Protein backbone atom coordinates (compact mmCIF):
# COMPACT_ATOMS: atom_id res chain seq x y z
CA UNK A 1 0.00 0.00 0.00
CA UNK A 2 1.43 3.33 -1.04
CA UNK A 3 0.87 7.02 -0.65
CA UNK A 4 -1.38 8.54 -3.30
CA UNK A 5 1.32 11.05 -4.32
CA UNK A 6 3.90 8.40 -5.16
CA UNK A 7 4.71 7.61 -8.81
CA UNK A 8 3.30 4.39 -10.20
CA UNK A 9 5.97 1.69 -10.07
CA UNK A 10 5.74 -1.83 -11.43
CA UNK A 11 7.30 -4.70 -9.53
CA UNK A 12 7.76 -8.12 -11.13
CA UNK A 13 7.74 -11.12 -8.78
CA UNK A 14 9.86 -14.06 -9.95
CA UNK A 15 9.39 -16.93 -7.47
CA UNK A 16 11.32 -20.19 -7.21
CA UNK A 17 10.50 -23.44 -8.88
CA UNK A 18 13.72 -25.09 -9.97
CA UNK A 19 13.64 -25.86 -13.68
CA UNK A 20 10.04 -24.64 -13.82
CA UNK A 21 11.37 -21.08 -13.55
CA UNK A 22 12.04 -21.30 -17.29
CA UNK A 23 8.32 -20.53 -17.64
CA UNK A 24 9.01 -17.04 -16.26
CA UNK A 25 11.37 -16.34 -19.16
CA UNK A 26 8.65 -16.96 -21.74
CA UNK A 27 6.31 -14.61 -19.88
CA UNK A 28 8.93 -11.84 -19.81
CA UNK A 29 9.66 -12.34 -23.50
CA UNK A 30 5.98 -11.90 -24.38
CA UNK A 31 5.67 -9.01 -21.94
CA UNK A 32 8.43 -7.09 -23.74
CA UNK A 33 6.58 -7.52 -27.03
CA UNK A 34 3.21 -6.48 -25.59
CA UNK A 35 4.43 -3.39 -23.76
CA UNK A 36 2.33 -0.32 -24.71
CA UNK A 37 3.80 1.98 -27.36
CA UNK A 38 5.52 5.02 -25.89
CA UNK A 39 6.18 3.39 -22.53
CA UNK A 40 9.76 2.45 -21.83
CA UNK A 41 9.60 -1.40 -21.83
CA UNK A 42 11.00 -2.23 -18.42
CA UNK A 43 9.73 -2.87 -14.90
CA UNK A 44 10.94 -0.66 -12.05
CA UNK A 45 11.57 -3.44 -9.54
CA UNK A 46 12.57 -7.09 -9.83
CA UNK A 47 12.13 -9.46 -6.87
CA UNK A 48 13.47 -12.98 -7.26
CA UNK A 49 13.67 -16.06 -5.07
CA UNK A 50 15.49 -19.35 -5.67
CA UNK A 51 15.63 -20.04 -9.43
CA UNK A 52 13.62 -16.86 -9.90
CA UNK A 53 16.58 -15.01 -8.39
CA UNK A 54 18.71 -16.11 -11.34
CA UNK A 55 16.13 -14.71 -13.77
CA UNK A 56 15.84 -11.47 -11.79
CA UNK A 57 19.57 -10.77 -11.59
CA UNK A 58 20.14 -11.65 -15.26
CA UNK A 59 17.38 -9.27 -16.38
CA UNK A 60 18.53 -6.54 -13.99
CA UNK A 61 21.79 -6.29 -15.91
CA UNK A 62 19.89 -5.95 -19.20
CA UNK A 63 16.92 -3.89 -18.05
CA UNK A 64 17.62 -1.20 -20.66
CA UNK A 65 16.45 -3.63 -23.34
CA UNK A 66 13.98 -6.07 -21.80
CA UNK A 67 13.32 -7.83 -25.09
CA UNK A 68 16.99 -8.53 -25.69
CA UNK A 69 17.46 -9.59 -22.09
CA UNK A 70 14.55 -12.03 -22.32
CA UNK A 71 15.84 -13.49 -25.59
CA UNK A 72 19.34 -13.92 -24.16
CA UNK A 73 17.92 -15.55 -21.05
CA UNK A 74 15.76 -17.87 -23.17
CA UNK A 75 18.86 -18.97 -25.08
CA UNK A 76 20.64 -19.70 -21.81
CA UNK A 77 17.81 -21.82 -20.41
CA UNK A 78 17.23 -23.59 -23.73
CA UNK A 79 20.87 -24.65 -23.97
CA UNK A 80 21.14 -26.03 -20.43
CA UNK A 81 22.08 -29.56 -19.55
CA UNK A 82 21.76 -30.97 -16.07
CA UNK A 83 25.52 -31.17 -15.61
CA UNK A 84 25.76 -27.44 -16.35
CA UNK A 85 23.69 -26.81 -13.23
CA UNK A 86 24.81 -29.50 -10.80
CA UNK A 87 26.82 -32.70 -10.63
CA UNK A 88 25.93 -35.69 -8.51
CA UNK A 89 28.92 -38.07 -8.38
CA UNK A 90 26.39 -40.79 -7.66
CA UNK A 91 24.81 -38.73 -4.91
CA UNK A 92 28.19 -38.01 -3.37
CA UNK A 93 28.98 -41.71 -3.06
CA UNK A 94 25.58 -42.65 -1.72
CA UNK A 95 25.62 -39.77 0.69
CA UNK A 96 28.49 -41.29 2.61
CA UNK A 97 29.44 -38.02 4.18
CA UNK A 98 25.79 -37.33 4.86
CA UNK A 99 25.21 -40.62 6.54
CA UNK A 100 28.42 -40.96 8.51
CA UNK A 101 30.02 -37.58 9.03
CA UNK A 102 27.40 -34.99 7.97
CA UNK A 103 30.15 -33.63 5.75
CA UNK A 104 32.63 -32.32 8.25
CA UNK A 105 34.15 -29.45 6.27
CA UNK A 106 37.28 -27.47 6.93
CA UNK A 107 36.76 -23.72 6.98
CA UNK A 108 39.43 -21.13 6.18
CA UNK A 109 41.75 -20.13 9.00
CA UNK A 110 40.23 -17.44 11.16
CA UNK A 111 36.70 -18.77 10.89
CA UNK A 112 34.75 -18.97 14.10
CA UNK A 113 35.07 -22.13 16.20
CA UNK A 114 38.81 -22.32 15.56
CA UNK A 115 38.59 -22.58 11.81
CA UNK A 116 36.36 -25.69 11.74
CA UNK A 117 32.71 -26.34 12.16
CA UNK A 118 30.26 -29.07 11.27
CA UNK A 119 28.37 -28.05 8.16
CA UNK A 120 25.22 -29.48 6.71
CA UNK A 121 26.02 -31.56 3.65
CA UNK A 122 24.36 -31.75 0.25
CA UNK A 123 23.80 -34.51 -2.26
CA UNK A 124 24.53 -32.34 -5.31
CA UNK A 125 27.35 -29.98 -6.25
CA UNK A 126 26.25 -26.64 -7.80
CA UNK A 127 29.72 -25.44 -8.82
CA UNK A 128 28.71 -25.53 -12.53
CA UNK A 129 25.75 -23.22 -11.87
CA UNK A 130 28.00 -20.83 -9.95
CA UNK A 131 30.20 -20.52 -13.04
CA UNK A 132 27.15 -19.62 -15.15
CA UNK A 133 26.07 -16.92 -12.70
CA UNK A 134 29.61 -15.55 -12.50
CA UNK A 135 29.98 -15.21 -16.27
CA UNK A 136 26.47 -14.58 -17.61
CA UNK A 137 25.25 -11.82 -15.27
CA UNK A 138 26.31 -8.27 -16.19
CA UNK A 139 27.09 -7.20 -12.63
CA UNK A 140 28.49 -3.71 -13.34
CA UNK A 141 25.46 -2.82 -15.47
CA UNK A 142 23.09 -3.34 -12.54
CA UNK A 143 24.63 -0.46 -10.62
CA UNK A 144 24.67 1.73 -13.74
CA UNK A 145 20.98 1.11 -14.42
CA UNK A 146 20.07 1.99 -10.83
CA UNK A 147 22.14 5.19 -10.94
CA UNK A 148 20.54 6.19 -14.25
CA UNK A 149 17.03 5.60 -12.93
CA UNK A 150 16.27 2.77 -15.35
CA UNK A 151 15.88 0.37 -12.42
CA UNK A 152 14.73 1.24 -8.93
CA UNK A 153 15.96 -1.96 -7.36
CA UNK A 154 16.42 -5.72 -7.45
CA UNK A 155 15.75 -7.93 -4.43
CA UNK A 156 17.02 -11.47 -3.82
CA UNK A 157 15.66 -13.49 -0.88
CA UNK A 158 17.48 -16.26 0.98
CA UNK A 159 16.92 -18.10 4.27
CA UNK A 160 19.38 -17.75 7.12
CA UNK A 161 20.09 -21.09 8.77
CA UNK A 162 22.08 -19.21 11.39
CA UNK A 163 19.34 -17.00 12.84
CA UNK A 164 16.22 -18.64 11.35
CA UNK A 165 15.05 -15.64 9.33
CA UNK A 166 14.10 -14.76 5.79
CA UNK A 167 16.67 -12.28 4.52
CA UNK A 168 16.13 -10.12 1.45
CA UNK A 169 19.34 -8.72 0.00
CA UNK A 170 18.60 -5.76 -2.24
CA UNK A 171 20.50 -3.33 -4.42
CA UNK A 172 18.53 -0.23 -5.20
CA UNK A 173 18.07 3.52 -5.19
CA UNK A 174 19.70 5.42 -2.29
CA UNK A 175 16.38 6.36 -0.70
CA UNK A 176 15.42 2.70 -0.13
CA UNK A 177 16.17 1.66 3.44
CA UNK A 178 16.30 -1.77 5.03
CA UNK A 179 13.48 -3.21 7.10
CA UNK A 180 12.96 -5.50 10.06
CA UNK A 181 9.78 -7.49 10.57
CA UNK A 182 8.90 -10.71 12.38
CA UNK A 183 11.34 -13.36 11.08
CA UNK A 184 12.25 -11.32 8.00
CA UNK A 185 14.65 -8.51 7.25
CA UNK A 186 15.79 -6.48 4.26
CA UNK A 187 19.45 -5.54 3.84
CA UNK A 188 20.95 -3.15 1.28
CA UNK A 189 24.02 -4.72 -0.35
CA UNK A 190 25.94 -4.84 -3.59
CA UNK A 191 24.64 -8.11 -4.97
CA UNK A 192 27.08 -10.87 -5.87
CA UNK A 193 27.06 -14.46 -7.06
CA UNK A 194 26.99 -15.62 -3.42
CA UNK A 195 23.56 -14.01 -2.89
CA UNK A 196 22.14 -15.80 -5.93
CA UNK A 197 23.64 -19.17 -4.99
CA UNK A 198 22.32 -18.77 -1.44
CA UNK A 199 18.79 -18.11 -2.70
CA UNK A 200 18.98 -21.17 -4.98
CA UNK A 201 20.39 -23.56 -2.34
CA UNK A 202 17.67 -26.21 -2.09
CA UNK A 203 17.92 -27.82 1.36
CA UNK A 204 19.73 -31.17 1.45
CA UNK A 205 20.08 -31.28 -2.35
CA UNK A 206 22.20 -28.12 -2.87
CA UNK A 207 24.95 -26.85 -0.53
CA UNK A 208 24.37 -23.86 1.72
CA UNK A 209 26.31 -20.63 1.13
CA UNK A 210 28.14 -18.60 3.75
CA UNK A 211 27.79 -14.80 3.64
CA UNK A 212 29.31 -12.57 6.34
CA UNK A 213 29.62 -15.48 8.75
CA UNK A 214 26.04 -16.76 8.34
CA UNK A 215 24.88 -19.84 6.40
CA UNK A 216 22.05 -19.40 3.90
CA UNK A 217 19.74 -21.72 2.00
CA UNK A 218 16.85 -21.51 -0.44
CA UNK A 219 14.86 -18.29 -0.11
CA UNK A 220 11.50 -20.04 -0.34
CA UNK A 221 11.94 -21.85 2.99
CA UNK A 222 10.80 -19.03 5.30
CA UNK A 223 9.40 -16.58 2.77
CA UNK A 224 5.95 -16.21 4.31
CA UNK A 225 5.30 -12.90 2.49
CA UNK A 226 6.86 -13.28 -0.98
CA UNK A 227 5.22 -10.09 -2.27
CA UNK A 228 6.70 -7.92 0.48
CA UNK A 229 10.23 -7.30 -0.94
CA UNK A 230 8.87 -5.58 -4.06
CA UNK A 231 6.52 -3.48 -1.93
CA UNK A 232 9.37 -2.44 0.35
CA UNK A 233 11.30 -1.29 -2.72
CA UNK A 234 8.37 0.92 -3.71
CA UNK A 235 6.17 -1.09 -6.08
CA UNK A 236 2.48 -0.30 -6.15
CA UNK A 237 1.58 -2.62 -9.02
CA UNK A 238 2.70 -6.25 -8.94
CA UNK A 239 3.02 -8.59 -11.90
CA UNK A 240 3.38 -12.05 -10.37
CA UNK A 241 4.67 -14.90 -12.51
CA UNK A 242 3.76 -18.21 -10.90
CA UNK A 243 4.97 -21.65 -11.96
CA UNK A 244 1.77 -23.50 -11.08
CA UNK A 245 -1.91 -22.60 -11.17
CA UNK A 246 -3.60 -22.50 -7.74
CA UNK A 247 -6.21 -24.93 -6.54
CA UNK A 248 -9.33 -23.94 -4.67
CA UNK A 249 -10.79 -20.46 -4.46
CA UNK A 250 -9.27 -17.59 -6.39
CA UNK A 251 -9.01 -13.90 -5.78
CA UNK A 252 -10.21 -11.53 -8.55
CA UNK A 253 -6.74 -11.24 -10.11
CA UNK A 254 -5.93 -14.95 -9.86
CA UNK A 255 -6.30 -17.37 -12.77
CA UNK A 256 -8.89 -20.10 -12.64
CA UNK A 257 -7.87 -22.98 -10.37
CA UNK A 258 -6.68 -26.25 -11.79
CA UNK A 259 -8.92 -29.24 -11.07
CA UNK A 260 -8.12 -31.50 -8.14
CA UNK A 261 -6.74 -34.90 -9.16
CA UNK A 262 -8.68 -38.07 -8.46
CA UNK A 263 -7.56 -39.86 -5.28
CA UNK A 264 -5.27 -42.84 -5.75
CA UNK A 265 -5.96 -46.18 -4.07
CA UNK A 266 -2.23 -46.56 -3.37
CA UNK A 267 -0.21 -44.95 -0.60
CA UNK A 268 1.87 -42.01 -1.88
CA UNK A 269 5.41 -42.81 -2.96
CA UNK A 270 8.31 -40.75 -1.72
CA UNK A 271 8.45 -39.26 -5.22
CA UNK A 272 4.85 -38.04 -4.81
CA UNK A 273 5.61 -36.65 -1.37
CA UNK A 274 8.77 -35.00 -2.71
CA UNK A 275 6.76 -33.29 -5.44
CA UNK A 276 4.22 -32.17 -2.83
CA UNK A 277 7.00 -30.69 -0.68
CA UNK A 278 8.42 -28.80 -3.64
CA UNK A 279 4.95 -27.48 -4.46
CA UNK A 280 4.54 -26.29 -0.88
CA UNK A 281 8.00 -24.73 -0.87
CA UNK A 282 7.75 -22.85 -4.15
CA UNK A 283 4.07 -22.25 -4.81
CA UNK A 284 1.75 -21.98 -1.84
CA UNK A 285 3.33 -18.88 -0.29
CA UNK A 286 2.62 -16.76 -3.36
CA UNK A 287 -1.10 -17.50 -3.36
CA UNK A 288 -1.48 -17.21 0.41
CA UNK A 289 0.23 -13.81 0.40
CA UNK A 290 -1.81 -12.73 -2.61
CA UNK A 291 -5.01 -13.70 -0.81
CA UNK A 292 -3.98 -11.55 2.17
CA UNK A 293 -3.19 -8.65 -0.15
CA UNK A 294 -6.55 -8.90 -1.90
CA UNK A 295 -8.32 -8.74 1.46
CA UNK A 296 -6.34 -5.64 2.43
CA UNK A 297 -7.13 -4.12 -0.96
CA UNK A 298 -10.84 -4.77 -0.43
CA UNK A 299 -10.69 -3.10 2.98
CA UNK A 300 -8.88 -0.05 1.59
CA UNK A 301 -11.35 0.31 -1.26
CA UNK A 302 -14.26 0.23 1.18
CA UNK A 303 -12.66 2.90 3.39
CA UNK A 304 -11.27 5.22 0.71
CA UNK A 305 -12.66 8.76 0.53
CA UNK A 306 -11.81 11.55 -1.96
CA UNK A 307 -8.91 13.88 -1.22
CA UNK A 308 -5.88 13.61 1.02
CA UNK A 309 -3.01 11.19 0.72
CA UNK A 310 -4.65 7.95 1.64
CA UNK A 311 -3.11 4.54 1.25
CA UNK A 312 -4.29 2.94 -1.93
CA UNK A 313 -4.70 -0.66 -3.03
CA UNK A 314 -1.84 -2.48 -4.74
CA UNK A 315 -3.01 -3.70 -8.13
CA UNK A 316 -1.90 -7.21 -9.04
CA UNK A 317 -1.91 -9.53 -12.01
CA UNK A 318 -0.95 -13.22 -11.83
CA UNK A 319 0.31 -15.05 -14.89
CA UNK A 320 0.56 -18.81 -14.45
CA UNK A 321 0.78 -21.95 -16.62
CA UNK A 322 -2.29 -23.14 -18.47
CA UNK A 323 -0.76 -26.62 -18.43
CA UNK A 324 0.84 -28.35 -15.45
CA UNK A 325 4.62 -28.16 -16.07
CA UNK A 326 4.95 -31.72 -14.74
CA UNK A 327 2.85 -32.98 -17.65
CA UNK A 328 5.51 -31.78 -20.11
CA UNK A 329 8.10 -34.09 -18.59
CA UNK A 330 6.64 -37.10 -20.38
CA UNK A 331 7.86 -35.67 -23.72
CA UNK A 332 11.41 -35.62 -22.39
CA UNK A 333 11.51 -38.89 -20.51
CA UNK A 334 14.41 -40.19 -22.55
CA UNK A 335 16.45 -37.17 -21.42
CA UNK A 336 15.94 -37.81 -17.71
CA UNK A 337 19.28 -38.94 -16.32
CA UNK A 338 19.53 -42.40 -14.86
CA UNK A 339 20.33 -41.14 -11.38
CA UNK A 340 17.35 -38.74 -11.35
CA UNK A 341 15.06 -41.51 -12.52
CA UNK A 342 16.51 -43.70 -9.78
CA UNK A 343 15.90 -40.99 -7.19
CA UNK A 344 12.31 -40.54 -8.28
CA UNK A 345 11.72 -44.29 -8.68
CA UNK A 346 10.04 -43.73 -12.03
CA UNK A 347 9.45 -47.04 -13.78
CA UNK A 348 7.34 -46.14 -16.77
CA UNK A 349 4.73 -43.86 -18.33
CA UNK A 350 2.07 -45.26 -15.99
CA UNK A 351 3.80 -43.83 -12.92
CA UNK A 352 2.04 -41.33 -10.65
CA UNK A 353 3.51 -38.28 -12.35
CA UNK A 354 6.61 -36.23 -12.78
CA UNK A 355 6.25 -33.45 -10.22
CA UNK A 356 9.58 -34.19 -8.57
CA UNK A 357 11.51 -34.31 -11.85
CA UNK A 358 9.81 -31.15 -13.13
CA UNK A 359 11.79 -29.16 -10.55
CA UNK A 360 15.18 -30.80 -11.15
CA UNK A 361 15.26 -31.48 -14.91
CA UNK A 362 17.39 -28.53 -16.04
CA UNK A 363 17.36 -29.78 -19.60
CA UNK A 364 17.27 -27.45 -22.58
CA UNK A 365 14.44 -29.26 -24.34
CA UNK A 366 12.16 -29.28 -21.31
CA UNK A 367 13.06 -25.68 -20.45
CA UNK A 368 12.39 -24.60 -24.03
CA UNK A 369 8.89 -26.10 -23.83
CA UNK A 370 8.26 -24.18 -20.62
CA UNK A 371 9.50 -20.94 -22.19
CA UNK A 372 7.19 -21.43 -25.16
CA UNK A 373 4.30 -22.19 -22.80
CA UNK A 374 4.93 -18.98 -20.85
CA UNK A 375 5.14 -17.01 -24.08
CA UNK A 376 1.90 -18.47 -25.48
CA UNK A 377 0.01 -18.14 -22.19
CA UNK A 378 0.91 -14.46 -21.92
CA UNK A 379 -0.02 -13.65 -25.52
CA UNK A 380 -3.34 -15.43 -24.93
CA UNK A 381 -4.04 -12.92 -22.15
CA UNK A 382 -2.71 -9.92 -24.09
CA UNK A 383 -5.73 -7.68 -23.59
CA UNK A 384 -5.66 -8.32 -19.83
CA UNK A 385 -1.92 -7.63 -19.66
CA UNK A 386 -2.29 -4.38 -21.63
CA UNK A 387 -5.08 -3.16 -19.34
CA UNK A 388 -2.84 -3.86 -16.36
CA UNK A 389 0.13 -1.99 -17.86
CA UNK A 390 -1.85 0.95 -19.29
CA UNK A 391 -1.80 3.12 -16.11
CA UNK A 392 2.02 3.09 -16.25
CA UNK A 393 2.04 5.00 -19.55
CA UNK A 394 1.98 8.50 -18.13
CA UNK A 395 4.04 11.38 -16.75
CA UNK A 396 7.73 11.04 -16.29
CA UNK A 397 7.57 7.32 -17.10
CA UNK A 398 7.62 8.29 -20.79
CA UNK A 399 10.97 10.07 -20.47
CA UNK A 400 14.01 8.40 -21.96
CA UNK A 401 16.58 7.75 -19.25
N, C-alpha and C positions, 0 to 999 in steps of 0.2 A: 504494500500500500504506500502510495507516494503523495507528496504535496501537489496540489493542483497547479502550482506555478512551475513545476519542474518540466524540462523538455521530455518528450516521449522517447524512450529508449527501449530497443528490442534486445532481449536476452534469449539466447538459444541454449537449451538444456540438452546435453549429450550424455546420457546415462551409460552405465556399463552393460555388458552382455557378451563378453568374450568375442568370438568370431561373429556373433550376430550384429555387432556394432558396425559391420560393413553396410548394413541397411541404412544407417545414418548418412553415409556418404552419398548414396543415391538420392536421398531426400534433399541434401544440400545442393547437389548438382541441379536438380529440378528447380529448387528454390531460386538459384542464381538466374536461371532462364526465365522464371516467372516474374521476377522483381519488377515492380511498376516503372514505366518509363520516367526518367527525370529524377528518380530516387537513387542515390548512390547505393549500389548493390552490396551491402555488407551489414551484418548485425553489429550492435554496439558492444555486446557482452557475450562471451562464450564461457559456459560452465560445464566442465567435463569430469566424469568419474570413471575409474577403471579403464576399459578399452575406449570409452568415450573421451577420456582424458587425452589419449593419443590423437584422436580426431580433432579435439579442441585446440591442442597446442600446434598441430600441423597447420590448421586453418588460420590460427592467430598470426603466424608468420607470413601468410599470403592473403591477409584480409583486404588488401588494396585491390585484389582481383579475385573475388569469391569464385567465379566460374573457373578460372584457371586453377585455383587452389583445389576445388572439388574434383576437377579432372585429374590433376596430379595425384591426389589422394586415392581416387578410384584406380588409377594405374598401379599404385603401390599395393593396395589390397588385392587387386586382381592377379598380381604376380606372386603373391605369397605362397610359400610352402610351409608345412608345419615346422620343419627344421630351421626355418628362418625366424621363427618365433621362440621356440624352446626345443631343447634336446632332452632325451629321457634316460639314455644309458641303461636301458631296461629297468626303469624306475629306480635309478640309483642303486643298482644291484639288489633289487627286491627290497629297497628301503632298509638296507642293513643298518645304515647309520640311524635311521628313524627308529628302528626296532630296538637296537642295542645301545646306542650312545646318544640318541637325539641330536646327532650331528654336533658334537663338541667342536666348536670352531675357534681358531686362534684369532684374536683381534690384534690390531697394530699396537706397538708399545705406546704406553701412555693412556690407553683406554681404561675406563673405570674397572674396578675389581682386578687390579694388577695385570691388566692387559689380556685377560681371558674371561670369557663368560659362556655359559651354556646358551646356545641359540637354537631356536626352533627350526627344524630342518624342512626341506621341501623335496618333493619327488621329481620335480622338473627344474631344468636350468634355463633361465631366461636371458643368458648372455647374448644370444643372437638378436633378440628383440632390442636389447640395450644398444647394440650397434646401429640398428635401424633408427632409433630415436636420436642417437648422437649425430648421425649423418644426414637425416632427411628433414629434420626440423630447422627452420631458419631462425635460430635463436636471436641474433642481433636485430632482425627485422621486427620482432615483437616489440622491443623497446622503442624503436623508431615509429612504429604505427601508433603506439600509445602517446608518445610525445607530439605527434602530428595531429592527434585527435581523431584518427581513423578508427581507433579501437579504444573503448573506455577501460576494458579490463578482461582478463582471462583468469578463471578460477579452477583449480585442480584440487579435488578432495581425496584425502587418504585417512586411514584409521590408525591411531596411535596405540600400539600394543603396550607401550610403556605407561601411559596415564589413562588408557581406556576412554579416549575421546575421539570424536570426528574432527579432523583438522582440515580446514580449507586454506591452501596456500594460493595467494592471488598476486598477480602483477597488474597494476592498474594506474589510473590517474592519481595525481598527488593528493587530491581531496578525499580519496577513499581511505577510510580508517578501518582497523581491525575490529573484531567483535568477540564478545564472550557470552555464551548462552549455556544452558544446561547441557553438558556433555558434548558441546561443539564450540569451536573457536575458529576465527578467521585471522590469518597472519599475512601481512604484506611481505613479499620476498621477490627476489629475482629468480624466476623459475629456471630449473635445470632438469637434466635427464633423471636425476634421482627422484624428483617429485613425481614425474610421470611413472617411473618404475614402481614407486611406492604405491601409487593409486591403483596400479594394475596387479599388484601382488596377491593373487588368489590364495587364500589360506590353505596351507598344507601342500598344495600343488606348486605354487611359485614361491621363491624365497622372499623373505621380508627385506626391507631396505632401511639402513640407518641414516638418519638425518639429524645433525646437531645432537648426537648422543641418545636419540630416541629411535625405537624400531617401529616401522610403519608397514601396514598391509593394505589390502584392497579397500578402496574408499567406500564401497557399498555396505560394508559390514555394520557400521554404526550411523549411517546417513539416514536419520529418521526424517529429515526435512530436506530432501534433495533439491527443492526449488529455492531454498533460502539463499545460497551463495549468489545467484544472479540478482536477487532482490537486494541483497546487501551492497552489491556493486552498482545499484541504481536502476535496474530494469523495472519498467512498469508494464511491459507486454512480454509474455513468455511464449516462445515457440518450443514445444516439448516434443522431442523425437524419441518415441518408445520403441522397444524391440519386440514387443508382444502386445496383442490387444487384451484389454481387461476382461474379466468375467464378472457377471453380476450387474448391479446397477451402474449407470453412468451419469456423470454430471453433464450439463448442457454442452460443454466443449469437448467431451470425450467421444471417441468413436463407438460404434455399436459393439456390445460385448460378443466375444466368441462363444459358441455353444459349449456347454459342459459335456465332457466325454462320457460314454456309457461306462458304468462300473464293471470292473473285471472280476471274474470269479476267483482269480488267483491272487495270492498275496503279492504285494509289490516287490519287485527285485531291487537290489541296491542301485541299479542303473536308474530305475524309475524314481527312487528316493533322491538320488543325486541330481537328477533333472529338476525335481521339485525344489530342492534346496537352492539350486542356481536360480530358478524362477523367483523364489522368495528373496534371494540376495539382490538380484538385479532389477526386478520388475515391480514388486508390490509397493515399495516405498514411494515410487513416483505417483501411483494412483491414490494411495492413502493421503499423501501430501496435497495432491490436486483436489481431492474431495474436501479437505480442510479449507483450502484456499477458496473454493467455490462457496462454501458456507459463509466465510468471512465476506466475500464479495456480495453475497445476497444480503447480509446484514448491513453492509455499507450502503448498498443501493436503497434499502428501505429507510435508512436514516438520513440520507443526503438531502440537503436543502440548498437553494440557490445562494450564490455569493460566498465570500470568505475563501479560505484555503483549506478546505476539508480534505481528509484522506479520500482517495478514490480507489475503486476496484482495480485489480490487476487483470487485464484481459489475457486469456490463454487460448492456445490452439494446440491440440495433440495430434500428431501424425504417427500412425502405427501400422504395422503390416496387415495387409488384407488376407494374407496366407500365413499360417504358422511356419516360422523359419525351420522348425524341426522337420516339417514335411518335405523340405527341399533336399534333405540329407540323402534320401533314398536314391536320388539321381546321381549321387557321388559316392555311392557305397564302395565302389572299387578303389576309391582314392583314400578311404579310411585306413590309416596305418594299422598294422597287425597289433601293435601294443595297445592302441586306443580301442580297437575292437575287443581285445582281451580284457581291458579295464571295464568296458561297458557290458561285457558278456553278450554281445550281439551274435546271434547264431543264424539269422536269416531274415528275409523280408517280412516274415510273420511275427517278428518280435514286437514288443510293446511300444516301440517308438524310438526316436533318436534325439530326445531332448538333451541328454547329457553330451552327446557328440556335437550337437549344434552350437555349443558354447566353446568347444575346444578344437574344432576342425578349421584351423586357419589355412585353408586351401584356396588357391586362387579361383578355381572353378566354382566352388560353393560361394565364396565371397562375391564373385561376379554376379551370380544369380541374385544374391541379396541386394546388391547395389542396383541392379535392374528392377527388382521389386520395389525398392524405395523410390526410384525414379518414376516408375509407372504409377505407383500409389499416389504420389504427390501431384503428378499431372492430372490424375483422375479427379482430384479435389482442387483443381486450379482456381475455380471461382471462389471457393471458400478461403483459400490461401490469399488471394488478391484482396478480398474484403478485409481480411485480418491485417494485411500490410498497408492498406490504403491510408490509414491515419498517420503513418510515418512520413508520408510524402508532403511535408509542409515546412515552412520556416527555414531555419538555418540548416536543416537536414539536407537541403538541396544544394548547399554550397560545396564546391570541390575543394577538399582538403588533401 
